[in-house]
């Protein structure tokens, strides 16, 4: 098995050390210096510690062995490492042997890379690792049992770490945390992966719809009273209409069960709604309407001019109101 297959996960940190490269390598070449943070009880070790032992080569040659033993949260921890690469003063690597008993890893390969910067040193510490199979599921099951977590029927709850991860992502998205932030927190490589986890609830869609600026063909603001006696019913109709009757420049507010008597005349229809997201389309339609009015005027098509003059008037009202609402929102932000 290749190292990449054995240890598929990777982390790395780097920084600049105010010391020459030879001194930095000599200090870190001693395994005890790297493991100092585990030698004494600390919050990071949950009040526990681990002892470190080396063979006679003290971890400073290829093949040298390092052993660590200790306990954490009632669990026995142990691991054995061996130095696998050593090129003083620029590079060193080591990895675990056999089946280490750790809390968060099934094994790892760790290393140092150093680069001289005059009297300083650029240092990178990296680790390739694998997670223990089923570890988090077992820990979660133990915690649920200890806390006696039950569902609405009084039965013990059975959850998986994946379900908790999914819930975490959904709650962040529905609290308006940017998807890029959620992606980083979930350690996803792409936004597509994050989108599978993060589902926007109906309540979130409704909240944004209520907050958004909406105007009718007269340029009048349209509001949806969430606390009104028919608020939920109105939202259900609005949401269904948005999903099934969205137009290129707005939304149809007509119930889906009714047929429209205003074929191709949405911009003179009393149930037409639009919002700031359609401003580019509305401006483009205004430009086309002006052109049509000019051409019809030059040809003496009075009726066509009259019809489109009403469309132009409605477009001007809507664009003006939406521009005002957009500026107000920007100023408030």
N, C-alpha and C positions, 0 to 999 in steps of 0.2 A: 504494500500500500504506500502511495506517495505521501510526502509530508502534507501536501495541499489537501488530499483526501482525508488524512488522519486528523488534521487540525484545520478545519475549513473556515473558522472565524479569525478575524485579524483586528488588532488595535496597535496604534503607534503614537508616541508623543515625542516631541523634540524641543530642544532649547539650547541656549548658549551658556557654557560654563566658563567662568573667569579664571581659567587655569590652563597651562599647556597640555597638549594631548597626551603626552607620556604620563603626567601625573594623574590625569583623569582616568586613563585606562588602568593604571596600577591600582588606584583606589577601588574601582569597580570590578577588577579582576578577582577580588576577594569576595566569595559568596556571602560571608557574614555581613559585609557592608550593605549588600543589596537586600538582605533579609532582616536588617535591624528593626524595621517597623513591626515585625512579627515576633521578635524575641521577648518583648515585654507586653503585659496586658494593656489593651487600649480599646477605645470605643469602636474603631474599625474592626478589631478582632472580637467584638462583643465581650470584652473583659477577659479574653483568653490569650494564650501565647503559644508559640511553637519553639521547640529546641532545634538547633541546627548542628549537624555533625558532618565532617568531611573525612576523606581518606588522607593518607600521608602526603598526597600531592596537593591538598588544600584547594582543589578546584581550579588550579592554575595550569593544567595541561589537558590536552585532548584525552578523553576517556576517564578523567578523574570523576569520582562519585561524590554526590552531596545527598544527605538524608535529612528530612524534617519530620518531627513528631509533635502532636499536641491534641487538644480537645477544644471544641467550640459548640456552645449551646447543647451540651450533652453528647455531641457526636465525636467519635475518634477520628482524627485527621492524620494522614501519613502520606509521604511521597518520597520517591528516589529519583534523582536527576543524574545526568551524565553530560559532561562538556563534549560537544560534537564538533565545534569549529573554534579556532583561536588563531588570530592573525594580529599580534600586537604591533602598533597600538591602535589599530583601526576597527577591528571586528572581533566579536566573540558570540557564540551561540551555544545553548544547552537545551535539553528536553527531558521530559519525564520518562521513566521506565516502567513497564508493566502497567498495572491498574492502580493509579493513585487514589487515595480516599480523600476527596476534597468536597467542599460545599457547593461551589458554583462551576467547577470544571471537571471534565473527564480526563484531562491531560493537556499538555501544552508544549510548545517549542518557543523559547524566548531568546532575545539577543540584544546586542549593543552594536551600534555603528557610530564611529567617531570621525570627525573631519577637522583638521587644524585651521584656525582662523588667527594667524599671527600669534599673539600671546594667549588667545582664547581657544575654545573647542566647541564645535557644534556637535551635540550629542542627541542621538535618536535611540529610544528604547522601544522595542516592539515585542509583540507576543502573538503567536498563532495558537488557537486553542479549540477545543471541542466541549460541548455541554454534555453533562451526564444524561443518558437516556432515562426518561421518566422521573428524573429527580424532582423537578418543580411540581409535577402532578402528585407525587407522593407527599411532598411538603404541604401542598395546598389541601390535599385530602386530610392530612393530620390536623391542620389548623382548623378546617371546617368542623371536624369532629370535636376538637377541643373546645371550640366556641359554641358548639351545638347550634349551628346555623340550619334553619328549617324553612321550607317554602310555605305558601299560604294554606296548604293542607296539613301542615304539621309534620311533613316527611323530611328526613335529612336531605340536605341539598348536595348534589353532585355537580361539581364544576370542573372545567379544564383550564389550564393557564391560557390557552388560546381564546376562550370565552372572555376572560378578564381583560386580555389585551384588546379584543374587539370592542368591549364596553368602554375601555379607557379611551380608545380612538374616537368612538362615537360621541362620547361626552365632550371631548375637546372640540371636535368639529361643531357641535351644537351649542357651544359656548363662544363661537366665533373665533376660535384659535386658528390662525392661518394654516392652510394645508401643508405648507412648506415646513412649519414648525412641527406639526404632527408627524410628518415624514421623518424628520431628524430624530424625534423622540422615539419613534418605532424602529429606527435604524433601517429604513427602507432605501433601496437603490433608486427607485423611481416613484413618481406621483401615481402611476397606474396601480402599483402595489398598495399604496395608501388608500386609494379610492375604493378598493375591495373591502377594506376595514371600515372606513368612515362613511356612515349612512346618515343623511340629513333627515331629521324627523319632520313630520307634518307640522308640529308646533313651531319649529325653526323657520320653515318656509312661510308659515302664516305670519310669524312675527316680522319677518323681512318685508312681506307683502304689505302689512299694515303700516310699516314705517316708510315705505317707498311713496314717492309722489305719483299720483294717478290723476289724469284729467280726462274729461269727456270732449266731444266735438266742439263744445262752446268755450273750451278753455277753462272750465270750472273744475276745481279740485273735487275728487271723489274720495270719500272716506268710508271705512268699514268699521263700524262700532263693535269692538270685540265684546263689550259688556251688554250689548243690546239683547232683547229677548230672542231675536232671530239671528244673533251673531254667528253661532255655529252653523246654522243652516245656510246663511249667506256665504260663509267661507267655503262650505262644501260645494255650493253651486259655482262659486268663483274658481276654486281650484280645479274642478272638473272641466269648466269652460276653458281655463288656461291650458289644460292638457289636451283637449280635443278640438279647440277652435282658435288656436293661436294664429294670428294673421302676420303678415310681413312687417306691419307697422304698429301693432298693438294687439288688443284682446277683444273678443266679442263677449259682451255681457249678457247675451240672450240665452235663456235656458236651452240646453241641448235638445230637449223634446220638441221645441218649436221650430218651424221653418222660418227662414229669413225673407221678409218681403222687400229687402233693400239690396237686391243682387248687384254686386260690384259698386256699391255706393256707401261703403263703410264710413267715409269721412263726412257724410251728412246724416249718419244713423245715430239716434239718441242713445243706443246701448253700446256704442263703441267706446273703448277705454284704451289708453296708452300710457306709457311711462318714459322716464329719461333714457332707458336702455334702447329706445327706438328713435332717439333724436337724429342719428345719421340718416335713417330711412325717411323720416318726416321731412328733413331738409332737402333730401334728394327729390322727394315727391313734390315739394313746394317748387323746386327748380323746374321740374317737368311740367307742372301745372301752369307756371308763368309762361313757359314756352308755348304751351297749347293755347293759352289765352291770346298771346300775341299773334300766333298763326291764324287762329279763328277770327280775330278782329280784322286782320288784313284781308281775309276772304269774305267778311261780312256774315259770318255764322253767329248771329246774335244769340240764339238759343244755347249754343255750346259755350259761349262766353259767359252767359248768365249762370249756367250749371256749374262751371268751373270756378266762377268768382266766389260762390258760396263755399266751395272746397278750399279755395285759397284763404278765405277769411277764417275758416275753422283751423286750417293749418297754422296760420299766423297766431291765433289765440293759444293753441296747444303748445307750439314751440316757445312762445313768450312765457307761458306759465311754467313749463318744464325747465326752461333756462333759469327762471327765478328760483324754483325749488332746488335746482342743482347748485346754484351759487350759495343759497342759504345753508345747504348741507355741508358744502365745502368750508364755509366760514365757521360753522359750528364745530367742525372737526379740527 
